[in-house]
Amino acid sequence: MKKIFITIAILGGLLASCEKFEDINKNPNNVSETHPQLLLTAIEWSAFQVEGASPLFASRMIVQTDGEEPEQYYKWDRSNFDEYNSLRNVTKMMEEAVRIENNSYQALAKFFRAYYFYNLTLRFGDVPYSAALQGENGSVYEPVYDPQKQVFQGILNELKEADELLTDDLIEGDIIYGGDPSKWRKLINSFRLKVLLTLSGKTSETDLAIIETFAQIVSSKELLESNSDNGQVEFINQDGNRYTEYNSSSYGSARYMDSTFIKRLQDRKDPRLFIFAGQTRVAKEAGLEINDFAAYEGGNPIAAYNDVNLKAADGKVSKVNLRYTADPTNEPHMILGYAELQFILSEARVRGWITASDAKTYYENGIKASFEFYNSYSDEYAEYVNSDAAVTYLGENLVAFDNANSDQERIERIITQKYLQSFLQGGWSAYYENLRTGYPGFASLPGLTPPTRYMYPNNEYLLNADHVAEAITRQFGAGNDKTREITWWLK
């Protein structure tokens, strides 16, 4: 288990009498320079946290019974630009890395920029990119919004540059890989593949060279090779370092599992169900075993919330497994793991983007890796997801790759497996995969199909009105800042 040590050495001494007044009158609490390793630790800890319940509601994994959750009923409107707060720390780390001429910290700064801007542009569409974060040094307080295509180009370029900048030197302050640059290189290149596959609908944009770049990375770059390479943070039972959802009151009496998610797991006889969900009260009273699929039931995500509340009061709806709120260390949280990479490669193989290996092998590797992950980090349920259980699962009718009779059916199985292994992992990725591929289908009320974006923050209308208006007009037409407008990546 990794531990987080942040050590700041303060060196003091007598100042020479001839030293300039401004040098001896500096405020020690307002440090203008610091080693980037101190910034890296905080940046990693923040970026790798669990993103909470909102993506679980939207991706049809949980339901709420004491009120109407906007994400569950696809009635959301505005979001925020909080990632820019995180990006300010990344910008400072880049400045300090340039100051001390350390390429590896510059590389990681580029990776985290790519990561945050990837999330921002998928959430909104066009966002400030090229002129963003220049308030302190460039006095740019109202940055222009870059077209989404240009944002994606910038993301891909920064990931490429990150791979090129990374050296073999130990990276101090790294709590993800213990300073191992080779593992960071694997994550950076694997994340490039994820971004490229996100643009699977844009292969006709020849200047992006999506297929060619994807194939070149697979054939010549280092990628995640096993679960030991997962881009994940491990939690420890220490104040400030515990699992993100530990003791979360929001998982109290009103939050339950989604019936459509549970049914997908039941239909495939997927033992990960026992890890994600708790048995219903009725099942416990009847003495059903943990591995009895009939012991689990969810709430209808499109029913009136009080209807589900009444069903839950009758003891017929499963809660989220207590391990997620009662275990201070629980499981690591991933930005990107080996299992997801294998599903990415499997889909790319089906699409004909690569010729290495075969789609079935990648697909089965992804499932085995997911089982292995939960076998390692859910001790109480380890027997249900061991290697033998994975082999049995691969033969299930709705799981077996050979039972898919067309490329679309193969892609549906790949995306569904990527979805099933993502409970409280990967944030909004499963939802964006649904927007990109249509799989797996999400239940929705008539006229309330899954939104394609969030509306821009109110603050942008107050503080950057001209540029946000320009971005909206360019994308959707004047005044059309709406949640079901189609941004460039989905057109």
RODO-2510 file (C-alpha; in nm, 4 decimals, decimal comma):
residues 491
     n   res          X          Y          Z
     1     m     0,0000     0,0000     0,0000
     2     k     0,1435     0,3320    -0,1028
     3     k     0,1842     0,6011     0,1600
     4     i     0,1831     0,9725     0,0982
     5     f     0,4785     1,1608     0,2335
     6     i     0,5042     1,5334     0,1676
     7     t     0,8246     1,6677     0,3177
     8     i     0,9171     2,0329     0,2931
     9     a     1,2681     2,1166     0,4067
    10     i     1,3151     2,4693     0,5413
    11     l     1,6708     2,5842     0,5386
    12     g     1,7527     2,8888     0,7486
    13     g     2,0608     3,0834     0,8377
    14     l     2,2008     3,4237     0,9219
    15     l     2,1708     3,6780     0,6436
    16     a     2,4733     3,8786     0,5429
    17     s     2,4551     4,2437     0,6442
    18     c     2,4987     4,3536     0,2847
    19     e     2,1908     4,1578     0,1612
    20     k     1,9260     4,3687    -0,0065
    21     f     1,6262     4,4682     0,2027
    22     e     1,3737     4,3100    -0,0389
    23     d     1,5557     3,9761    -0,0068
    24     i     1,5298     3,9677     0,3726
    25     n     1,1736     4,1010     0,3791
    26     k     1,0094     3,8141     0,1848
    27     n     0,6992     3,6604     0,3403
    28     p     0,7837     3,2938     0,4154
    29     n     0,4130     3,2065     0,3910
    30     n     0,3922     3,3323     0,0345
    31     v     0,6479     3,1158    -0,1434
    32     s     0,6950     3,2022    -0,5097
    33     e     0,8972     2,8942    -0,5973
    34     t     0,8730     2,5303    -0,4978
    35     h     0,9883     2,1955    -0,6265
    36     p     0,7317     2,0428    -0,8665
    37     q     0,7329     1,7169    -0,6698
    38     l     0,5349     1,8898    -0,3940
    39     l     0,2727     1,9995    -0,6453
    40     l     0,2643     1,6596    -0,8166
    41     t     0,1509     1,4742    -0,5047
    42     a    -0,1498     1,7026    -0,4549
    43     i    -0,2342     1,7019    -0,8273
    44     e    -0,2349     1,3217    -0,8433
    45     w    -0,4368     1,2817    -0,5246
    46     s    -0,7046     1,5180    -0,6580
    47     a    -0,7191     1,3805    -1,0130
    48     f    -0,7517     1,0151    -0,9131
    49     q    -1,0427     1,0527    -0,6710
    50     v    -1,3777     0,8782    -0,7272
    51     e    -1,6065     1,1186    -0,9110
    52     g    -1,9101     1,0430    -0,6953
    53     a    -2,2699     0,9501    -0,7695
    54     s    -2,3646     1,1753    -1,0619
    55     p    -2,2164     0,9524    -1,3351
    56     l    -2,3713     0,6473    -1,1647
    57     f    -2,7173     0,8018    -1,1910
    58     a    -2,6647     0,9015    -1,5528
    59     s    -2,5167     0,5632    -1,6480
    60     r    -2,8070     0,3695    -1,4973
    61     m    -2,6248     0,2124    -1,2024
    62     i    -2,7983     0,3658    -0,8993
    63     v    -3,1272     0,5417    -0,8153
    64     q    -3,2420     0,7900    -0,5512
    65     t    -3,5657     0,7461    -0,3544
    66     d    -3,6061     1,0677    -0,1537
    67     g    -3,6123     1,3144    -0,4411
    68     e    -3,5739     1,3578    -0,8156
    69     e    -3,2046     1,3446    -0,9053
    70     p    -3,1460     1,5487    -1,2261
    71     e    -2,8830     1,3042    -1,3565
    72     q    -3,1103     1,0046    -1,3022
    73     y    -3,4043     1,1603    -1,4869
    74     y    -3,1890     1,3266    -1,7551
    75     k    -3,3074     1,6716    -1,6512
    76     w    -2,9756     1,8354    -1,5735
    77     d    -2,8790     2,1785    -1,6980
    78     r    -2,5565     2,3574    -1,5991
    79     s    -2,2256     2,2306    -1,4722
    80     n    -1,9120     2,4070    -1,3541
    81     f    -1,5573     2,4782    -1,4639
    82     d    -1,4001     2,3369    -1,1461
    83     e    -1,1345     2,1553    -1,3492
    84     y    -0,9745     2,4923    -1,4188
    85     n    -0,9004     2,5211    -1,0472
    86     s    -0,7118     2,1918    -1,0682
    87     l    -0,5433     2,3052    -1,3891
    88     r    -0,4011     2,6084    -1,2096
    89     n    -0,1945     2,3719    -0,9955
    90     v    -0,0896     2,1838    -1,3082
    91     t     0,0132     2,5129    -1,4690
    92     k     0,2226     2,5996    -1,1647
    93     m     0,3875     2,2565    -1,1744
    94     m     0,4727     2,3148    -1,5396
    95     e     0,6266     2,6530    -1,4571
    96     e     0,8383     2,5038    -1,1792
    97     a     0,9427     2,2107    -1,3989
    98     v     1,0580     2,4526    -1,6679
    99     r     1,2403     2,6594    -1,4062
   100     i     1,4465     2,3614    -1,2844
   101     e     1,4684     2,2164    -1,6377
   102     n     1,3056     1,8843    -1,5471
   103     n     1,1425     1,7211    -1,8469
   104     s     0,9600     1,4475    -1,6562
   105     y     0,7541     1,6902    -1,4500
   106     q     0,6765     1,8809    -1,7686
   107     a     0,5611     1,5517    -1,9215
   108     l     0,3266     1,4785    -1,6324
   109     a     0,1941     1,8348    -1,6438
   110     k     0,1041     1,7781    -2,0086
   111     f    -0,0657     1,4497    -1,9215
   112     f    -0,2821     1,6112    -1,6537
   113     r    -0,3647     1,9007    -1,8848
   114     a    -0,4782     1,6484    -2,1452
   115     y    -0,6784     1,4571    -1,8851
   116     y    -0,8641     1,7606    -1,7530
   117     f    -0,9292     1,9207    -2,0915
   118     y    -1,0564     1,5845    -2,2218
   119     n    -1,3159     1,5813    -1,9436
   120     l    -1,4047     1,9472    -1,9944
   121     t    -1,4609     1,9296    -2,3682
   122     l    -1,6697     1,6119    -2,3472
   123     r    -1,8884     1,7793    -2,0858
   124     f    -1,9472     2,1065    -2,2670
   125     g    -1,8148     2,1120    -2,6247
   126     d    -1,6002     2,4153    -2,7090
   127     v    -1,4051     2,5344    -2,4027
   128     p    -1,1232     2,7817    -2,3302
   129     y    -0,7994     2,5987    -2,4110
   130     s    -0,5266     2,7882    -2,5965
   131     a    -0,5807     3,1121    -2,4000
   132     a    -0,6895     2,9517    -2,0730
   133     l    -0,4964     2,9794    -1,7450
   134     q    -0,3107     3,2933    -1,8520
   135     g    -0,4559     3,5323    -1,5973
   136     e    -0,1501     3,5406    -1,3731
   137     n     0,1267     3,5647    -1,6308
   138     g    -0,0520     3,6858    -1,9424
   139     s    -0,3296     3,9005    -1,7972
   140     v    -0,5878     3,7106    -2,0032
   141     y    -0,9008     3,7160    -1,7895
   142     e    -1,1589     3,6505    -2,0629
   143     p    -1,0158     3,3621    -2,2680
   144     v    -1,1596     3,2684    -2,6037
   145     y    -1,3291     2,9321    -2,6494
   146     d    -1,1486     2,6961    -2,8845
   147     p    -1,3529     2,4830    -3,1264
   148     q    -1,3806     2,1292    -2,9922
   149     k    -1,1793     1,9830    -3,2774
   150     q    -0,8883     2,2100    -3,1895
   151     v    -0,9195     2,1138    -2,8221
   152     f    -0,8917     1,7459    -2,9149
   153     q    -0,5951     1,8203    -3,1377
   154     g    -0,4299     1,9975    -2,8464
   155     i    -0,5025     1,7053    -2,6125
   156     l    -0,3497     1,4545    -2,8524
   157     n    -0,0466     1,6756    -2,9129
   158     e     0,0143     1,7196    -2,5410
   159     l    -0,0017     1,3433    -2,4835
   160     k     0,2443     1,2890    -2,7678
   161     e     0,4768     1,5521    -2,6223
   162     a     0,4422     1,3978    -2,2762
   163     d     0,5694     1,0650    -2,4112
   164     e     0,8595     1,2406    -2,5828
   165     l     0,9553     1,4509    -2,2790
   166     l     0,9483     1,1731    -2,0216
   167     t     1,2943     1,0657    -1,9059
   168     d     1,4138     0,7556    -1,7198
   169     d     1,4794     0,9493    -1,3990
   170     l     1,2884     0,8661    -1,0803
   171     i     0,9913     1,1003    -1,0344
   172     e     0,9872     1,2187    -0,6749
   173     g     0,6492     1,2900    -0,5163
   174     d     0,4701     1,0370    -0,7364
   175     i     0,2066     0,8442    -0,5369
   176     i     0,0642     0,6568    -0,8364
   177     y     0,3641     0,4616    -0,9643
   178     g     0,6188     0,5282    -0,6919
   179     g     0,8242     0,7419    -0,9291
   180     d     0,8540     0,4777    -1,2043
   181     p     0,8644     0,6678    -1,5383
   182     s     0,8201     0,3494    -1,7456
   183     k     0,4740     0,2961    -1,5979
   184     w     0,3799     0,6581    -1,6618
   185     r     0,4851     0,6163    -2,0236
   186     k     0,2512     0,3172    -2,0541
   187     l    -0,0378     0,5136    -1,9059
   188     i     0,0215     0,8176    -2,1245
   189     n     0,0287     0,6144    -2,4457
   190     s    -0,2711     0,4064    -2,3399
   191     f    -0,4648     0,7236    -2,2649
   192     r    -0,3801     0,8456    -2,6156
   193     l    -0,5556     0,5365    -2,7486
   194     k    -0,8601     0,6114    -2,5346
   195     v    -0,8819     0,9654    -2,6724
   196     l    -0,8389     0,8454    -3,0301
   197     l    -1,1130     0,5851    -2,9922
   198     t    -1,3406     0,8522    -2,8474
   199     l    -1,3127     1,0091    -3,1944
   200     s    -1,4198     0,6915    -3,3777
   201     g    -1,6910     0,8920    -3,5530
   202     k    -1,4346     1,1373    -3,6912
   203     t    -1,2088     0,9109    -3,8980
   204     s    -1,3021     1,1088    -4,2112
   205     e    -1,1124     1,4074    -4,0665
   206     t    -0,7920     1,3228    -4,2520
   207     d    -0,5828     1,5861    -4,0746
   208     l    -0,6385     1,4019    -3,7462
   209     a    -0,5029     1,0718    -3,8856
   210     i    -0,6969     0,8869    -3,6152
   211     i    -0,6613     0,5313    -3,7454
   212     e    -0,3017     0,5710    -3,8545
   213     t    -0,1966     0,7257    -3,5241
   214     f    -0,3789     0,4578    -3,3246
   215     a    -0,2066     0,1796    -3,5196
   216     q     0,1338     0,3464    -3,4867
   217     i     0,0996     0,3722    -3,1092
   218     v    -0,0056     0,0073    -3,0774
   219     s     0,2812    -0,1146    -3,2926
   220     s     0,5624     0,0966    -3,1492
   221     k     0,4764     0,2358    -2,8049
   222     e     0,4725     0,0889    -2,4562
   223     l     0,1208     0,0245    -2,3230
   224     l    -0,0330    -0,1066    -2,0004
   225     e     0,0620    -0,4744    -1,9792
   226     s    -0,1254    -0,5985    -1,6716
   227     n    -0,3194    -0,4813    -1,3678
   228     s     0,0127    -0,3920    -1,2073
   229     d     0,0303    -0,1055    -1,4583
   230     n    -0,3165     0,0330    -1,3784
   231     g    -0,3326     0,4106    -1,3506
   232     q    -0,4822     0,4046    -1,0026
   233     v    -0,4488     0,5537    -0,6582
   234     e    -0,4455     0,3228    -0,3571
   235     f    -0,6043     0,4432    -0,0341
   236     i    -0,4785     0,3957     0,3211
   237     n    -0,6596     0,4050     0,6539
   238     q    -0,5225     0,7395     0,7544
   239     d    -0,6972     1,0730     0,7931
   240     g    -0,7076     1,2484     0,4571
   241     n    -0,6023     0,9380     0,2622
   242     r    -0,9099     0,7158     0,2894
   243     y    -1,1341     0,5904     0,0079
   244     t    -1,3306     0,8775    -0,1444
   245     e    -1,6748     0,7371    -0,0616
   246     y    -1,5824     0,6187     0,2878
   247     n    -1,8457     0,7256     0,5425
   248     s    -2,0351     0,9100     0,2686
   249     s    -2,3733     1,0030     0,4151
   250     s    -2,5250     1,0270     0,0670
   251     y    -2,5327     0,6470     0,0551
   252     g    -2,7727     0,6434     0,3484
   253     s    -3,1343     0,5373     0,3462
   254     a    -3,2314     0,6769     0,0055
   255     r    -2,9735     0,5484    -0,2445
   256     y    -3,0228     0,2088    -0,4092
   257     m    -2,9116     0,0028    -0,7065
   258     d    -3,0612     0,0523    -1,0530
   259     s    -3,2757    -0,2399    -1,1750
   260     t    -3,1397    -0,2225    -1,5316
   261     f    -2,7813    -0,2499    -1,4110
   262     i    -2,8626    -0,5444    -1,1847
   263     k    -3,0541    -0,7211    -1,4611
   264     r    -2,7606    -0,6941    -1,7013
   265     l    -2,5412    -0,8591    -1,4388
   266     q    -2,8016    -1,1246    -1,3602
   267     d    -2,8645    -1,2076    -1,7256
   268     r    -2,4935    -1,2811    -1,7671
   269     k    -2,4576    -1,4576    -1,4309
   270     d    -2,1943    -1,1974    -1,3516
   271     p    -2,0519    -1,2504    -0,9997
   272     r    -1,9342    -0,8914    -0,9819
   273     l    -2,2951    -0,8212    -0,8836
   274     f    -2,2169    -0,9520    -0,5332
   275     i    -1,9333    -0,7007    -0,5067
   276     f    -2,1299    -0,3985    -0,6300
   277     a    -2,4623    -0,4549    -0,4532
   278     g    -2,6018    -0,5789    -0,1255
   279     q    -2,8764    -0,8369    -0,0936
   280     t    -3,2322    -0,7120    -0,0506
   281     r    -3,3725    -0,7266     0,3015
   282     v    -3,6291    -0,9829     0,1874
   283     a    -3,3511    -1,2025     0,0465
   284     k    -3,1551    -1,1853     0,3708
   285     e    -3,4628    -1,2746     0,5752
   286     a    -3,5261    -1,5695     0,3441
   287     g    -3,1701    -1,6910     0,4024
   288     l    -3,0542    -1,6607     0,0420
   289     e    -2,6804    -1,6958    -0,0111
   290     i    -2,4618    -1,4074    -0,1245
   291     n    -2,4002    -1,5807    -0,4582
   292     d    -2,7711    -1,6333    -0,5280
   293     f    -2,8571    -1,3984    -0,8139
   294     a    -3,2191    -1,3929    -0,6976
   295     a    -3,1062    -1,2138    -0,3805
   296     y    -3,0591    -0,8865    -0,5690
   297     e    -3,3071    -0,6437    -0,7154
   298     g    -3,2979    -0,2810    -0,8178
   299     g    -3,5228     0,0196    -0,8545
   300     n    -3,6651     0,1325    -1,1873
   301     p    -3,4627     0,4411    -1,2890
   302     i    -3,7490     0,6021    -1,4827
   303     a    -4,0272     0,5333    -1,2309
   304     a    -4,1424     0,8047    -0,9931
   305     y    -3,8909     0,8143    -0,7101
   306     n    -4,1589     0,7516    -0,4463
   307     d    -4,2658     0,4323    -0,6248
   308     v    -3,9137     0,3017    -0,5832
   309     n    -3,9116     0,4277    -0,2258
   310     l    -4,2184     0,2175    -0,1466
   311     k    -4,0565    -0,0876    -0,3055
   312     a    -3,7428    -0,0247    -0,1020
   313     a    -3,9471     0,0122     0,2166
   314     d    -4,0825    -0,3365     0,1461
   315     g    -3,7241    -0,4639     0,1465
   316     k    -3,7178    -0,5480    -0,2236
   317     v    -3,4409    -0,3201    -0,3489
   318     s    -3,0663    -0,3687    -0,3085
   319     k    -2,8446    -0,1043    -0,1563
   320     v    -2,4985    -0,0241    -0,2841
   321     n    -2,2644    -0,2745    -0,1178
   322     l    -2,1528    -0,1437     0,2205
   323     r    -1,7905    -0,2073     0,1290
   324     y    -1,7913     0,1233    -0,0599
   325     t    -1,8776     0,3308     0,2471
   326     a    -1,7647     0,1117     0,5381
   327     d    -1,4157     0,0159     0,4158
   328     p    -1,1665     0,3038     0,4536
   329     t    -0,9300     0,1558     0,1925
   330     n    -1,1710    -0,0444    -0,0232
   331     e    -1,0368    -0,0651    -0,3815
   332     p    -0,8055     0,1674    -0,5768
   333     h    -0,9669     0,4131    -0,8137
   334     m    -0,8513     0,4181    -1,1753
   335     i    -0,8214     0,6866    -1,4389
   336     l    -0,7425     0,4076    -1,6834
   337     g    -0,6658     0,0414    -1,6250
   338     y    -0,5428    -0,2611    -1,8142
   339     a    -0,8945    -0,4081    -1,8471
   340     e    -1,0288    -0,0960    -2,0179
   341     l    -0,7269    -0,0816    -2,2480
   342     q    -0,7943    -0,4396    -2,3603
   343     f    -1,1527    -0,3465    -2,4477
   344     i    -1,0226    -0,0430    -2,6378
   345     l    -0,7894    -0,2667    -2,8388
   346     s    -1,0644    -0,5221    -2,8964
   347     e    -1,2960    -0,2602    -3,0458
   348     a    -1,0151    -0,1186    -3,2584
   349     r    -0,9457    -0,4694    -3,3909
   350     v    -1,3125    -0,5189    -3,4792
   351     r    -1,3107    -0,1857    -3,6610
   352     g    -1,0011    -0,2881    -3,8556
   353     w    -0,7797    -0,0165    -3,7104
   354     i    -0,5136    -0,2673    -3,6036
   355     t    -0,4102    -0,6158    -3,7095
   356     a    -0,2240    -0,7255    -3,3963
   357     s    -0,3691    -1,0250    -3,2079
   358     d    -0,7451    -1,0710    -3,2431
   359     a    -1,0526    -0,9024    -3,0979
   360     k    -1,1591    -1,2074    -2,8966
   361     t    -0,8254    -1,2322    -2,7161
   362     y    -0,8309    -0,8638    -2,6191
   363     y    -1,1942    -0,8933    -2,5078
   364     e    -1,1312    -1,1978    -2,2911
   365     n    -0,8153    -1,0422    -2,1476
   366     g    -1,0235    -0,7430    -2,0414
   367     i    -1,2774    -0,9576    -1,8589
   368     k    -1,0094    -1,1668    -1,6898
   369     a    -0,8297    -0,8507    -1,5791
   370     s    -1,1483    -0,7095    -1,4276
   371     f    -1,2111    -1,0304    -1,2343
   372     e    -0,8490    -1,0311    -1,1187
   373     f    -0,8796    -0,6710    -0,9981
   374     y    -1,1833    -0,7468    -0,7819
   375     n    -1,0300    -1,0737    -0,6663
   376     s    -0,7366    -0,8697    -0,5341
   377     y    -0,9305    -0,5873    -0,3702
   378     s    -1,2555    -0,7413    -0,2425
   379     d    -1,1339    -1,0112    -0,0060
   380     e    -1,4770    -1,1097     0,1200
   381     y    -1,5900    -1,1866    -0,2348
   382     a    -1,2627    -1,3097    -0,3840
   383     e    -1,3824    -1,6681    -0,4322
   384     y    -1,6592    -1,5511    -0,6658
   385     v    -1,4208    -1,3739    -0,9049
   386     n    -1,1189    -1,6049    -0,9159
   387     s    -0,9605    -1,7270    -1,2396
   388     d    -1,1920    -2,0284    -1,2630
   389     a    -1,4965    -1,8036    -1,2241
   390     a    -1,3655    -1,5825    -1,5071
   391     v    -1,3299    -1,8819    -1,7411
   392     t    -1,6837    -1,9977    -1,6581
   393     y    -1,8168    -1,6471    -1,7142
   394     l    -1,6556    -1,6254    -2,0578
   395     g    -1,8760    -1,9170    -2,1672
   396     e    -2,2048    -1,7512    -2,0715
   397     n    -2,4402    -1,7025    -2,3654
   398     l    -2,4487    -1,3216    -2,3470
   399     v    -2,0758    -1,3014    -2,2766
   400     a    -1,9104    -1,5459    -2,5170
   401     f    -1,7476    -1,3474    -2,7962
   402     d    -1,8078    -1,6196    -3,0538
   403     n    -2,1842    -1,5835    -3,0045
   404     a    -2,1749    -1,2387    -3,1633
   405     n    -2,2611    -1,2704    -3,5313
   406     s    -2,1689    -0,9260    -3,6645
   407     d    -1,9223    -0,6488    -3,5963
   408     q    -2,1954    -0,4409    -3,4350
   409     e    -2,2834    -0,7271    -3,2011
   410     r    -1,9162    -0,7674    -3,1172
   411     i    -1,8812    -0,3979    -3,0392
   412     e    -2,1969    -0,4152    -2,8273
   413     r    -2,0442    -0,6953    -2,6181
   414     i    -1,7170    -0,5078    -2,5807
   415     i    -1,8837    -0,1832    -2,4706
   416     t    -2,1196    -0,3690    -2,2377
   417     q    -1,8267    -0,5369    -2,0629
   418     k    -1,6454    -0,2054    -2,0399
   419     y    -1,9618    -0,0691    -1,8787
   420     l    -2,0134    -0,3555    -1,6325
   421     q    -1,6620    -0,3274    -1,4892
   422     s    -1,6853     0,0480    -1,4386
   423     f    -1,9006     0,0707    -1,1238
   424     l    -1,7512     0,3561    -0,9175
   425     q    -1,4562     0,3472    -1,1572
   426     g    -1,3721     0,5837    -1,4410
   427     g    -1,6265     0,8579    -1,3726
   428     w    -1,8282     0,9569    -1,6785
   429     s    -1,6521     0,7270    -1,9261
   430     a    -1,9396     0,4760    -1,9431
   431     y    -2,1875     0,7526    -2,0183
   432     y    -1,9731     0,8960    -2,2980
   433     e    -1,9328     0,5471    -2,4420
   434     n    -2,3112     0,5245    -2,4616
   435     l    -2,3241     0,8571    -2,6471
   436     r    -2,0518     0,7385    -2,8842
   437     t    -2,1797     0,3873    -2,9595
   438     g    -2,5358     0,3615    -2,8293
   439     y    -2,4291     0,0735    -2,6049
   440     p    -2,5501    -0,0340    -2,3651
   441     g    -2,8934     0,1235    -2,4125
   442     f    -3,0042     0,3426    -2,1217
   443     a    -3,3703     0,3528    -2,0134
   444     s    -3,5247     0,6980    -2,0416
   445     l    -3,8660     0,8598    -2,0270
   446     p    -4,0337     0,9541    -2,3576
   447     g    -3,8827     1,2743    -2,4918
   448     l    -3,5988     1,2675    -2,2393
   449     t    -3,3198     1,0878    -2,4219
   450     p    -2,9730     1,0967    -2,2650
   451     p    -2,8386     1,4552    -2,2809
   452     t    -2,5285     1,5070    -2,4913
   453     r    -2,3691     1,7854    -2,2848
   454     y    -2,4027     2,0268    -1,9944
   455     m    -2,4864     2,3950    -2,0341
   456     y    -2,2064     2,6429    -1,9664
   457     p    -2,1666     2,7829    -1,6108
   458     n    -2,3574     3,0974    -1,5180
   459     n    -2,0302     3,2668    -1,4252
   460     e    -1,9203     3,2534    -1,7870
   461     y    -2,2230     3,4622    -1,8841
   462     l    -2,1210     3,7162    -1,6209
   463     l    -1,7430     3,7201    -1,6595
   464     n    -1,6751     3,6051    -2,0174
   465     a    -2,0021     3,6838    -2,1913
   466     d    -1,8756     3,7677    -2,5413
   467     h    -1,6650     3,4555    -2,5781
   468     v    -1,9209     3,2111    -2,4394
   469     a    -2,1850     3,3632    -2,6685
   470     e    -1,9486     3,3266    -2,9639
   471     a    -1,8885     2,9596    -2,8773
   472     i    -2,2602     2,8842    -2,8468
   473     t    -2,3412     3,0529    -3,1766
   474     r    -2,0567     2,8725    -3,3548
   475     q    -2,1710     2,5319    -3,2306
   476     f    -2,5485     2,5451    -3,2026
   477     g    -2,6818     2,8811    -3,3156
   478     a    -2,7317     3,1957    -3,1095
   479     g    -2,8851     3,1316    -2,7669
   480     n    -2,8920     2,7530    -2,8001
   481     d    -2,6930     2,6585    -2,4906
   482     k    -2,8972     2,3406    -2,4369
   483     t    -2,8250     1,9946    -2,3023
   484     r    -2,9228     1,8007    -2,6127
   485     e    -2,7320     2,0028    -2,8698
   486     i    -2,4782     1,7952    -3,0614
   487     t    -2,1139     1,8888    -3,0224
   488     w    -1,8465     1,8238    -3,2854
   489     w    -1,7262     1,4867    -3,1554
   490     l    -2,0764     1,3356    -3,1923
   491     k    -2,1646     1,4847    -3,5321
***
